[in-house]
Amino acid sequence: MIPEKLKVGDEVRVIAPSRSMAILGEDCKKIATERLEKLGLKVSFGKYVMESDEDYMCGSVEHRVEDLNEAFRDKNVKAILTVIGGFNSNQILDYIDYEAIKQNPKIFCGFSDITALSNSIHAKTGLVTYSGPHYSSFGMLKGFEYELEYFKKMFFQADEFEVVSSKEWSDDPWFINQENREFIKNDGMFVINEGDAEGNIIGGNLCTLNLLQGTQYMPNIEDKILFLEDDDLAGKIFLMEFDRDIQSLIHMPEFKKVRGIVLGRHEKATNMTKEKWIKMVKNKPELKNIPVIAGADFGHTTPIITFPVGGYAKLHAGKDGIKLTIKG
């Protein structure tokens, strides 16, 4: 199921299935809401978006799932944006009204910890969901143009589009200081394994996706193109952490028919380099016949594209360059 595209006047509901909106500054919320309204969208908020437990920085399981279910059931709501990521959206998986989602298909968008929800909802209902900006992402004052462009391509246009690398990227804590930003020239996507592939997309944040393995919420990765990224929580051992996490996916029986892999850009604190990415992939015999590219604009740096979980991708990775197109 592909949800309807957005149009002027549509209502977007903001919910907090992971961390609470209470952690956002007033400037971030003001900029985010105004930016969405400039797209012609009406912004509304879940009843419990500001609820926050001291230890978990989020609302209760009951209240978080209530806001999510209500957003899908509300006929006036055409899209759902998550506030921000976190660590525990998988707590609510057993309590989601998947039947209501089937009856009310609509856009659901977020990234990072929201990977658990986007992939679970797709697995349980067939609804195409989206890895893309949170509500909080719209609060970024500078350097958001590319991210907004791909958000509009995904949600306001029906046509397939080509992913072209951003000209620059940033890894700074923009939410702390909106004015003091550092932008880095983007060298763009690069080829690790050559080849051509097309198929439906599964993925997002790798360590979060792996939480679904062995459960009813894990989507089938057979014949899919995997979009994978991870954050810098592992710090200098990022390479080893990512290596074993992707190996866990490789051990799944369905992986034998994975058609391609697109790896998102890493943060500076990971100490990753182009050479380390190539070494990791080339060291895995299971990947030798699969086209693999890296350095794509998604992950925990900015800006990011929006891509459809369950949507369609075509990938060409060759000596003549990279062509990646998406539809969903």
N, C-alpha and C positions, 0 to 999 in steps of 0.2 A: 504494500500500500504506500503510494506516494502522496503526502499531504498536499493540499492546495497551496499555491503560491500566495504571497501577501499582496494586498492592494491598499491604497490610501483609505484610511478610516478603520482598518482592522484593529482589533484589541490584542495586545500582547500582555500576557500574565507573567509576572516575575515571582518565582518561588525559591525557597531555600532548602532543597533536599540534602544539602551538604552543610557547609558552614553558614552561619547566620548573616543577614544583612547588617546586623549591629556592628560588625567589624569595619564597615565602610565609612569613610569620611563623608561629611555633608557635601563637600565640593564634588566628590566622585559621583554621588547620587544625583546631584543637580545636573552635572554635565551629561551623565548617562541618560537620564530621563529626557532632557532637552534634545539630545542627539536622536533618540528614537522618535520623538515627536516631530522632528524636522523631516523624518521619513514619511510623515503622515500617519503614524501609528498612535493609537491610544494606549497608554501604559497603565496597567493596574497591578496590584500586589496581593499576594496570598495573605491570608489572615495571620499567619504565624511567622512571617519572614524575619521579624525582629527578635524572636525568642532565641535565647542563647544560654545553654548550660555552661557553667564556669569551667569545667574540665574539657568538654567536647566542643565548645564554641558553636553549638547548633541546638535546634529545638528537639523536642522529644520525638521518638519514632512515630507515635500516634499523630502528632500535629504535622510533622513533615509529610507523612503519607496522605494525610487529609488534604493538605494544600495541593499536592500533586494530583490526587484523584479528582478533586473539585475543579481544578484547571482543565482537565480533560473532559469532564462532564458538562462544563459550562459552554453552551452553544455559542455564546458571544465571543469566546476566546478563540483566536485563530492560530496563535503561536505561544509557546511557553519558553521563557528564558530562565536559566538558573542564575542565582545571584553570583556564585563563585564556587570553586572546588573545595577540597578538604580531604577527609579520610574515611568517611563512614556512610556514604550513600547506599552501600550494599546492605546496611541494616534494615532498609525498608522494602527490600525486594519481595519478601513473602506476603506483603500486605497491600501491594499495588492492585488496583482493579483492572486487570488486563482485558477483561470483557468490555469494560467501559471505553478503554483505549481503542479496541477494535471497532466499536460503534461510533467513536468520535475521533477519527484520525486527524491529527494536526501536527504542526511543526513543534519539535522538542529539541532544544539546542543548548549545549554547554560542552565543557571539555575537562580534562584532568580526572578528578574523582567521579565526574558525571559519566565517564566511560562505562562504569558499572550499570548505570541506568539506561544509557542509550543502546548498549548492546543487549541488555536483558529485555528491554521493551521490544527491540527488533526480533529477538529470538522467540519471544512468547506470542507476538502478535503479527509479525510480518511488516509492521510499520517501519518505513524508512525514517530514521532519526538522524541527528546532525551533531558532528563535532565542530564546534565553532565558538565564537565569543560568548562569554557570560554577559549578564547585565552589567557587572562591574567593569568589564572590558570597555564598554561604551563610555566609561568615565575617564578614559585616557585623553588628556588634553592635546598632546602632540604625538605625531607618528602613527595615527590611527587610520590614515587615508586608505592604505592598501587593504587593511582588515575590513574596513567598511565597504570597499569596492567588491570584495569577494562575498561578503554577506549579502549585498544587493544582487550579485550575479546568481547566487544560490536561491534566494527567497523571493525575488521580484521578477526573475526571468525564467522561462521554461527551457531555453536552449542549452545544449551542451556547451561547456566553455573550457578553454585551455588554461592550465595553471602556469603562469609565468612568474619566476622568482622576483621577490621584492628587491628594490635597489639597495635598501639598507635595513638593518635590524637593530634591536636593542635588548639588553639583558639587565637594565637598571631597575631599581625599585621605584618606578614612576608614581606609584600610589603614595609614596612618602613625600616626594618632591616633584611636583608636576613641571616645574620650570628647569630643573637641573637634569637634563637628559643627555645621554651619550649614545650616538648612533654609529653603527659599524657598517662599512661597505660589505654588501652581500656578494659572495663569490658564486652563489646560486647552487642549484642541485648538481650532483655529480654521479656518474655511473660507477657502480661497483661490479655488477654482472650485466653483461649485455643480453638483450633479448626483447621480445614483444609479448605482451599479455593484455587480455581484457577480461573483465568479470566484475562481479559485485564486490563492494568494499566492506571489510570488517576491520575494526581496530579502534585506535585512540591511545590512551595511556597504557603502556604495556603491563606494568606491575598491577594496575587495577583490572585490566582485562583478565589477567591470570587468576584473579580471585574467583572468577566464574568457572574455572575448569572443574569438571566433575560434577557440576550442578545442572539443573534444568534451565539455567539462565545463560549458559554458554552457547553462543551462536555457532552454527556449523561453519568451519573455515574451509571446507573442501571446495575447490574450484574458485576460491576467492583471491582478491588482491588485498594484502594486509597493509594497513597504514599504522605504523607503530612509532611511538616516542616515549621518552620518560624524563622525569624531572631530576634535579641535581641533589636530592636528599642523600644519595650515596656518596656525594662529594668525589674525592679522588679515586675511589674504587668503582666509579660509575661503569667503567668498561666491564669489569668482572660481574657486576650486578646485572647489567643489561644482557651480557653474554648468557648468564645462566637463566635469565627470564625468557629470552627468546628460545633457548634450548628447550625449556619446558613446553613451549608451543610446538617446537619441532617434534617432540616425543608423542604428540597427539596423533593417532592413526590418520585423521583427516588431513594432516599437514602434507602428506605425500602428494596431494593434488593441489596444493596452493600454487597459484599461477604467477604471483609476483609480490614484491615487497617494496614499499615506499617508507623510508625512515625520515622522521622529522628532525629538525635542527636541535642541537644540544645547547645547554647553557655553558657559560664560561667556566663555572666552578667544577664542571665534570673533567676538565683537562683533556677532553677528547680532541682529536685531530682527524683530518681526512684520512691520514695513513692508518690510524687506529681503527676507524670504521672499516676500511678495506681489509685490514688484517683479520678483524673479527669475523667478517663474512667469508673471506677466503679460507679461513681455518675450519669451516663447517662443510663437510662433504655433502650434506643434505641440501645445501643451497646452491651447489655448483651449476645446476641446470635451470635456476630460477632467476629471471631478471630482477636486479636489486638496484635501487637508486637511493641516495641519501641527501640530506641538506634541504629537504622540503620545508616550506613555511607553515609548519604546525608544530605544536609542542608548548614549552614553557618560556619561550622568548616571544617578543612581539616584532612584527605583526604575524598573524596567522590567517590561513585560509579557512573557509567553512567547507567541510566535505561530508557527504551523506553516508551514514552507516546503513548499508543495504542498497545504496545507490550504485551507479555504474562508472567504471573507470577504464580507460584505454591507456596503455603505457608502451612507449617505444624508448628503449635505452640502447644507444649504439655509438659507434665512433663518430657519427655525424651529429650527435647530440641527444637531447631528451625531449620527448613530447608526451605530456600528461594531460589528458582531457577527462572531465568529470560531468556526470549528469545525474540528477536525483532530486 
